[in-house]
């Protein structure tokens, strides 16, 4: 039996983690916008700085995912998942307009530069790709901890993929949006 303090702490951790994530999304959009502005101005020093900033933000997101999901699967099953299903069937963070806009508009603008980076940006691009991959792996960690072989809330019970398999699909697709071939 979970005590009320543990339940309240778990809900707080889940909410704060999601609030932090959306702050990170806003920060990532700004870094990508500044990166693209520097690229358009052919200022590789500024572009490298902004790509480094975006990379650091991805590391922050990775830590946020781990912190947000740092509680028991029993607590998730009994309190967190029901609260999401209660909110909406098929609840997903992908519903967030900011996240959707970042993927479909902001990141896509940088696809050409990621597909064919100038030599001076190659090391920064490798670091970005590493952080990007680990960020998705951190999200997958949370899914595996709580969902194991269950489908994601987004896909529903009829899903053919588990929640963690969906994260792998999203990772591959986001890397493709950036023009980066997944490993």
N, C-alpha and C positions, 0 to 999 in steps of 0.2 A: 504494500500500500504506500503510495506516495504522499508525503506531507504537503500541506498547502504552501509552505515556503518554497519547497522544491518545484512545485507546479508553477508558482508565480515567477520564480527565477528562470525556469525554462521558457515560459512565454516571453519574458522580458528579453532574454538572450536571443530568441528567435526574431522578435520585432526589431530590436536594436541592430542585429546583424543585417536585416533587410534594409533598414534605414541607412546604415553605413554603405551597403552595396549601392543603393541609388545615389548616394553622394559620390561614391567612386565612379559611377557611370557618368555623372555630370563632369567630374574632373577629367575623365578619359576623353569625353567629347571635346573639352577645351584643349587638351594636349594634342589631340588629333587635328583640331582646327588650326592650332598654331603650327603644328608640323607641316600641314598642307600649305599654309601661308608661306612658311620658310622655303618649302620646295618650289612653290610658284615664283618666289623671289630669287631662286638659285642660291640661297644662303644655307649651305650644308652644315655650317657650324651651329646655326640656330635649329636646323632640322634635327641634327644629332642630339642636341639638348632636349628638344621636345619629345623625341623618340625615347630618350632616357627617362624623361618624366613619365611618359605613358608606360614604360616598362616597370618603373617603381610603383605606379598605380596598380598594375596587374599583380605585383607581389602583395600589395595591400589587400586586394580582393581575395587572393589566395588565403591569407591569414584570416580575413573576415569569414570566409566560408568555413574554415576549420573551427574558429571560435563560435560561430553561429550554431554549428551542429555538434558541439561538445556536450552532449547529454545522452542519456540512455535511449535505446530503441524502444523500450517499454514506455518511456515518457512521450516519445514521438507518437507511438501508436495510440496511446490513451488520451493525449491532449492536443498535440500540434496538428497531426493529420486531420482529426475530426473538425478542428476549428477552420482548417482550410477548405475542407469539403462543405462545411456548413456555410462558408462565405460564398462559394460558387463551385458547382460541379465542374471538374476540369481545371480548377484553379492553377494558375501558372504565373511565375514572374515574367514570362515573356509577354504578358498582357501590358506590361508597363510601356507607355508611350516613349519615354526617354530611351529605354533599352532598345526598342524596335527602331527608333529613329537613328540611334547610334549605329546599329548594324546595317540598316538599309541605305543610309545616306552618308553619315560621317565616315565610317570605315571604308565604304565602297569608293569614296573619292581618292583614297590612297592606294587603290589596287595597282595602278600602273607603276608606281614607284616601288612597291613591294615585289612586283613581278620582275622588275629589272632595276635593282638598286644601284646607285653610283657606288664606286669602290669605297669611298670614304664613309658610307653608311652601312657597309656590309657587317662590320662587327656589332654595331648597335642593333641592326636587324636580327642578327642571330640571338642576341640577348633578349630582344623583344619576343621572338618566336618561342624561346625557352620559357620565359615568364608566362606567355599566353597559354602554352601547353600545360604548364604546371597549374595555372589558374583553373583550367577546365578539369584537370585531374583532381584538384581540391574540391570542386563541385561534385565530381563523380564520387569522391570519398564520402561525402555527405549522403548522396543517393544510396550508395552501397551499404552504408551504416544503417540507414533507416528503411530502405525499400528492398534490399537484397535482389530477389528475382521478380519483384512486383513491377507492374507498369507504372509509368509516371502519372500523376494526376492529370496532366495536360492530355495525355493520350487515352486515358480511361482503360477500363477493364478489357476492351477488345483489342488493345495494342498488341502488336507482334514483337515489340522490343521492350526490354526492361528499362527502368529509369536510367540506369547507368549506361546502357547501350544507346539511349537517346542522347545522353551527354556526349558520348563519343561521336555520334552523328553531328551534333551541333558544333563540336570542336572542329571536325573535318570541314563542315560547311563554312564556318567563320574563317578558318584559315584560307579556304578557297575565295571567300569574299575579299580577303586581303591579297589574293594572288600568290599565296604561299602554298606550295604542295605539301600536304601532310606527310609525315613519315610513313 
